[in-house]
Amino acid sequence: METIAVPRLLDRLGLSAVNSGAATGRWIETYGAELVSVNPATGEPIASVRTANEADYERVVQEAVSAFETWRMLPAPGRGEIVRQMGEELRAHKEPLGQLVSLEMGKILTEGLGEVQEMIDVCDFAVGLSRQLYGLTMHSERPFHRMYEQWHPLGVVGIVTAFNFPVAVWSWNAAIAAVCGDTMIWKPSHKTPLTAVAVQHICHRVMERNGLTGVFNLCMGEHGVAERMVADRRIPLISATGSTRMGKRVGQVVAERFGRSLLELGGNNAIVVMDDADLDLAVRAVLFGAVGTAGQRCTSTRRLILQRGIAEAFVDRLKSAYAHVRIGDPLEAPTLMGPLVDEDAITSMMDALARARAEGAEVLCGGKRVDRPGYFVEPTLVRVRAGMQVPLEETFAPVLWIYEVDSLKEAMELHNGVPQGLSSSIFTRNLQTAERFLSAAGSDCGIANVNIGTSGAEIGGAFGGEKETGGGRESGSDSWKLYMRRQTNTLNWGTDLPLAQGVKFDV
C-alpha cells in the first residue's frame, strides 16, 4: 500500500487549521494543557491539541443546555434527517477517517474502515428509529378515560469513550441520542484526540448547513473536566466506556445525584469449543477474537475452554495459525496485527504474563516484545488451569488463556466464574448443547453466540454486558429508551371524575 502522507490526511479531514479540544457549533479557543497524539506504530508524535480547562467546559455545557431547548422541539423525523446527512458525510470521508483511526489507535486499516462503516450503519439505523419512537396505549378502568405513554427527550447526554473504538462508540450514543432529541457532550480518550476532532469537524459541516449549533459538542479536557462532567446535574445521562475501575467511580457519582449511567466496562470473554465442533471454523474465530485489534477490544477473546478430546489438536492448529500472523504497520495491507496503544499497555501485558508464570502457567508461544520501533508485541498463547487468578482479570492485550475440561458442565463453571460478563461463544454441532449455552442456565453474559466468535457485534442488537461489565446497553434494539424519559398520560374526555380502584371521595 502507498505510504500515507500524514499532513495531507489531516488536511483532508479539516484538521490542519484546528488545534482546539472544545467545540459547540464552532471551535472554541481553549486554555488547557497541550495534548500530543502519538502514532503507536512508531512512537512518534502525529499532532497536538490544546485541551479544555474547567472554564472552557462551562461554556460547552451552557451551549448544550441552550441548544436542547430548541432541538427537543424539532420533530423526530426532522432530527433523523440531520443524522441521515451525517451518515452521508461519513460515507464521503470513510477512507481518510478510517486511515486516521488506524494511524492514531493502531488497529489495522480494514478494522479502521470497518469502524467508520459502523458509524454509517448506526446513522442509518437511527434515521429509521426517528419514525419509530413508539409508546403504548392502555385501557383505562375508568369510563371515558384514555391512557397512553409517550417518550420525551431526556436532556444533555455526556459521552465518555475509550481509545480502542475512538469513533464508533461515540456514534452508537450520539446518533441515537440525537434522534431522541438530546444534545450531547463528548469526552474522548486522551490517547486518540485527532479522530475526535475529525468527527466533530464533520458534525460542524452538517449542522452549519442546517442552521443549527450546540447539538454535537466536544470537550477534550483534563482530569478535572471529566470529574466535573460526571458530577454535573445538568447532564442527566452519562454514557461511559472504559475500565471497571473507572465505571465504579462514574456509577457512584452519577447515582448520588440521581442521574442515569450507561456503563460499558471490562470484558473477559471466553470461547468454549466442544468435541463435536467444526474445528476449522473455531480456529478462525479464536484467531480473530484474540489477535484482532491486538487484543484491545472489550469483546476480544481472552479465554479458550477446550473439551479434552480435541484440545491437543486444536492447540496445534492455533499455534500454527499464530506463527503466520503478520505483525507490522497497521496501514500496510498484509498486516494482521498492529501495535498496542502505548508503553503502559506493554508493561501491563508483561506484568500479567510474569504473574501467570508465577502461578504455574505455561507460555506456549509468543509473550515477547517485538524488536522494532513502536509498541509491538507477539500474540501469546498460555496454558492455564482452574484456580489461577490472573486469567480472571482483563488483560488488554493479545494474550489467550487456554483451559481443558471434560464436560459442558465444567466448561460453564469456568466460563461464568469471572467477574465480567460481556461476550461469550460456544462451538458445537449439538443442538441441545447450543441451546443449553443460550439458556438461563448457560452463559451469564450480555452477548452469547453459537459458532461465531466473541468479537464483531452488529449494530442492530443491543450491545452490553452484565456483572462488572456494567449492565449498560447501547446501539440497537430498544436501547433508545435510555436516552428518553417515559411519561404516562391519562386523558378524561367525560363529564364525571371517577377515581381508580373504586375509591369514593364525595363531599
N, C-alpha and C positions, 0 to 999 in steps of 0.2 A: 504494500500500500504506500502511496505517496506520503511523505512526511508532512504532518500538519504544521502549517505556519501559524504560530500562536497569535501574533499581532493581528493577522488577517481574520482569524477565527473570532477573536474578541470584537473586532470591528464589525463583523457580520451580525453579531448579536447585540450591537449597540453599547458595548462595554468600554470602548476605548476612551470615551469622554466622561465616564461616570466612576466616581470612587467613593460614593456615599453609601452607608449601610442603613439608611432610613428613607422611606418613601410613602406617600399617600397617593395623590393623583399627580404628584410631581416629586422630583428628588429634593430632599431637604439637606441643607448644609449641616453636617454633623460634627460633633466635637469630642467624640470618644477616642480611644486609642486606635492606632493603625493595626489592621489585621492582615497578615500576609498569607496568601493561598499558596500551598506548596504542591508540586507535582509529585505524587508518591512513587512514580516510576523512576524519578531521577533524584529526588530530594532537593530539587531546585525551586526557587520561587517562580510563580506564574505572574501574579499581580497582587496589588494590595487594595484594601477597602478601609475607609475610615468608619469606625463603628459609632453607634449612637450611645449617648450618655442618658442619664435619667431625665434631663430636661428635654432632650430630643424625643425620648419615649413619650413624654406627656403630650407633646404636640401631635404625635401619631395617634394616640388614644383619643384625643379630643376630635381629631378629624374623623376617625372611625365611628365614634359615637354620633357625631353630627350627621354623617352620611347615612347612618342607619335610619334616621327619621324619614328620609326620602326613599331610600332603596326598598324598605319594607312595604311601601305603598305601591310600588310598581308591580303590576300583576305578574304572577309567577311565570306564565309563558313569555312575558317580556324579559324577565330575568334570564330565562332559558335561552332567549335569542342572543343575549350578551355572551353567555357561556358557549353557545354554538360558534360565535365569532372567535372566541378564544381558542376553541378546538381547531378552527381553520388556520389561525395564526401559528399555532403549534405545528400543524402539518407543514406549513411553509418553511418553518425553521427546524424541522426534525433533525436534519443531518448535522448542522453546526451545534445545536443544543445537545444532541447525543454525543458528539465528539467532545464537547466541553465536560459533560458528565464523566466520560472515560478519562479525560485528561486530569480532572481535578480529584475525582474519587478513586480511580484506578481500576474500575471494572472494565472488562473487555468491550470493544466497540459494539458488538452485536447486542450486549446487555445494555449499554448506554442508549443505543437507539431503541431498544425494547422498552426502556424506562420512559422515554418520551412518547412512544406509542401507547403506553399505559395511561399517560396523561390525556392523550387524544381520546382513547376509549372511554375514560371516565367522564370527559366532557360530553361525549355522545350520550352516555347513559344519563347524565344529569339533564340534558335537553329533553329527553323523553320523560324523565321524572317530573319536570316542571309542569306537566299536564296530568300528573297522577298523584298529587299530594292529597290522598283521599282521607276523609273522615267517615264515620258511621252514623246511621240513623237508628234510633231505638224507639220501641213502642212505649209510650207513657202509660202508667196505670191510671192517670187522671184523665177524664174526658176533656176533649177539646184542647189537648196539650200536644205539643210536638217536641221530641228530644233528639238532639244530634250532637256530634262532636266536630270540632274543627281544629286545624293546626295553624298557629301563628308563628312568625319569625321570632327567634329567641333573643338576638342582640348581637353583640360583638363576640366573635369567636377567636380565641388565642390558639395558634397552631405552632407547636414546637416539634421540629423534625430532626432526624439523625443524619449522619453523614452517608450511611450506606445506600439510602434511596433519597438523594438530596432534592429531587423534584417530584417524583411520583406520589409520595405520601402526602406532600402538600396538596396535590391536585385531588386526591381522594377526599380530603376535607374541604378544600376551597370550592371546587365545582359544586359539590352537594350543598354546602352551606350557602353558596351564592343563590342557587335557585330556590332555596328555602327562605331567602330574604334577609340573611345575615350579612354583616360586614365582618372583616377579619383582619387580624394582625399576625404576621408570620415571623417567628423567631427561628431562623435556620441554624444548622450546625456551624460552629466557628471553623470547622475543618473544610467546609465546602461553600464559601461565601459567593464565589463567582456565579455558580449555577443559579443561586437565589436571585442575584441582581439581574441575571439574564432573563429569568422568568418574569420578574417584576417589570422589566422593560417591555416585555410582550403585553402584560396587563395594561400598562400605561397607554400603549398604542390603541388597544381595543377600547378602553374607557374614554380616551380623548375623542375618538371618532363618534362616540355616543353622547358626548357632553356630560360625562359622569366623572366623579372623583371620590376618593376615600373609601371605596368598597374593598379593594385588594391593597393591603398595606404591608410594608416590610419594616422590621425593626431588628437590625442585627447588632444587638447590644452586648455590653459587658455583663458579668455575672449578676450584678445588682439589678440590671434591667430585667433579666429573666425572673429573678425573685419577685420583683415588683409586679410583673405581669401575672404571675401565678396568684398573687395575693390581691389583685385588683378587683374590687366588687363590680366595676363597670364591665367586666368580662365574664358573663355567666357560664361560659363553657371553655375549658382548657383541654385541647386535644394534644397529648404529648407522646412522642415516640422516643424510646431510649432504654436505658438500663433499668433494672428493677429498683436499684437504689434511688435513682432519680424519681421513678414513679411513686415510690413510697412517700417521698417528700412532697411531690406535687399533689398526690391524693389527700394527704393530711392537711395541707394548707388550703386547698380548694374546699374540702369538706368543712373546715372550720368556719368558712364564710358562706356555707350552704350553696356553693356553686356546684356545677357538674364537671366531672373529669372523665375524659375518654383516654384510657391508657393502653398503649401498645408497647409492651415491655419485652423482657428476655424470653428466649426460646431455647429448649434443649431437646430438639426434635429427633425422633427415632424412626427407623425403618425396620420392620420385622420381616424376615424372609423365611418362609416355611419350606419344608422338604419338597413340596409339590409345586413350587413356584417356577415361573419362566425365568431362568437364571440370566439369560441374555438381557431380558427387559430390566431385571432388577439391578444388574451391574451398571447399566446405562443410567438408571435413575439415581443410584447411590453416587455415581461419579459426579453427575451434575449437582446433586444436592449437597455434597460435601466439598467439592472443589470450585463450583461456580461462585463467582464474586469473591474468590479466595476465602470462602467460608464466612463471609461477612454479611450474610442475610440473617434476619431474625428467624427465617424458615429454613436455614441451612441444616443439613443432616449432620447431627453431632454424634449420634449413637446408632450402631448397627447391631441388631439382635438376630443371630442366625440359629436356625434349628440345626442340631448337631450333625444330622445326616448329610447336609450339603455344605457345612461350614468350611471344611478344608478346601474343597474345590472352589467355593465362592471366593475365599480369601486369595487363592492363587490367581483367579481371574482378575480380581480387583488390583492386586499388586502389579500384574501385567499392564492393566489399564493406567495405573498411576505412573508407571515408568514411561508412558508415552504422552503424558500431559506436557504440553508446550508452555513453558513459563517465560514471560517477557513483556515487552512493551504492549500495553493493552490496546493501543491504536493500530497495531500490526495484525493483519488478517489471520495468520496461522496461530496466534496466541490463544490458549485456552484459560490461562490463569495469570492475572496481573498481580500487582503488589498488594500488601496490606496497606492500610491508610497512613500509618506513621510509625515512628520508632517505638512508641508506647505499646502499640499492638504487637510488635515483635517481642518485646520484653514480656508481655502478658502470656503469649503463646509459649515461650521458652520456660517461663516460671511454671506454667501448668504441666508441661512435659516433665520437668525436673521433679515436681511433687508427685506426679503419677509414677515415675520410676521408683521413687522412694517407697511407694505403696506396693511395688512389685509388678507394675505394668511392663509390658514388653513392646518396644517400638519395632514394628515390622518393616517399615520403610519411611523415608523422609525424616523430618524432625530437625532439619538444619536451616540456617540462613543461607540464601544463595549469594555467592560472591560476585556481586555487581552493584553498581550504584542503585539507590532507591531502597524500598522496603520489601524485598522479595524473600519468600521462604519456600521450602519444599512442602507439598501436601503430604500429610502424615497419617499412617495407619498404626493404631496402638491396640494390642490385645489386653483386655482387662477382665476382671471378674466381679461378680456381685459383691457389694460391701465396700468397694473402693469409693472414696469421697470426691476425688477430683472430677470424675465424669458426671457427677450430679450438678456441677456448676456449668455455666455457659462460657465456653472459651471461644471468643470471636475471632476464629482463625480456621484454616483448613486442617483441623485435627479430627479424626474419626475414631471413636472408642468402639471396639468390637467385642461383643459378648457371644457366648454359646449357651444354648438352652436345650432342654429335652422336649418341652411341650409348649403349647399355646398358653396354658395357664402360667407357666414360669415366665414366658415372654411378656405377658401382660403385666405381671407383677413388677418386672424390671422396667417395662415401658412406662407405667404410671407412677413409678417410685421416685420421681424427681419433683422439685418444687414448681417447675414451669409446666405450661400446658398449652402450647401454641399449635404446632402442626405435627401430624403423625401419618404413618403409612404402613400397609402390610402388602406383601406379595404372596399370593396363593391362587390356586385354581379351584379351591374348595369353596363352594357357595356358603356352606354353614360356617366355615372359618371366617370368611369375609363378613358375613352378617353379624357374627359374634363380635368382631372387631368394631363394627359400626353401631353396636347396640349400647344400651345404657350400662351394660356390664363390661364394655370394651374400652376403647380409647377415651381418656378423660380430657382430650384436647379440643380446642375450638374448631380445628380443621382435622378431618380424618379421611384418608384416601385409601383406595384399593387399586393396586397395580399401577400406580403412578407415584412419583416421589413426594417429598415434603415441601418442595420449593416450586414457585411459579404459579401462585394463585391467580385466578381470573377475577376481573373487576365486578362481575355480576353477582358474586356471592359475598356475603358479609365476611369481612376479614378480621380476625382477632382470636384471643385465647383466654384460657381460664387460669386459676391459681395465681402464681406470681407473674404471669403474663399480663395481668391487669383487668381482664374481663371486658375490654372495650371492643367495639365493632365499628369498622369503617367500610366505605365504598358501597357495595351493592346491597341487594335485598331491601329490608326496611330500615337500614342504618340511618336514613334521613331523619327519622323521628327524634334522634338525639339532638339534632340541630334546631328543633322547633319546640314550642310549648303547646300542650294539648289543652283545649278548652271545651267543657261540656256545657251545652246550651239547652234551656227549656223555654219554649215559647207558648204562652197561654193565648189562644185565639177565641176563648169563650167569654162569658159574662159572669161566671162564678169563680171562686177561689178555693177549690178543694185542696186539701193537704195530702201529702203522701202518707202511706201506711194507715190511712183511715183516721188520722188524728183529727179531733174536733176541737176547735178553739173559737167558739161563738160567744160574743159579748151579749 
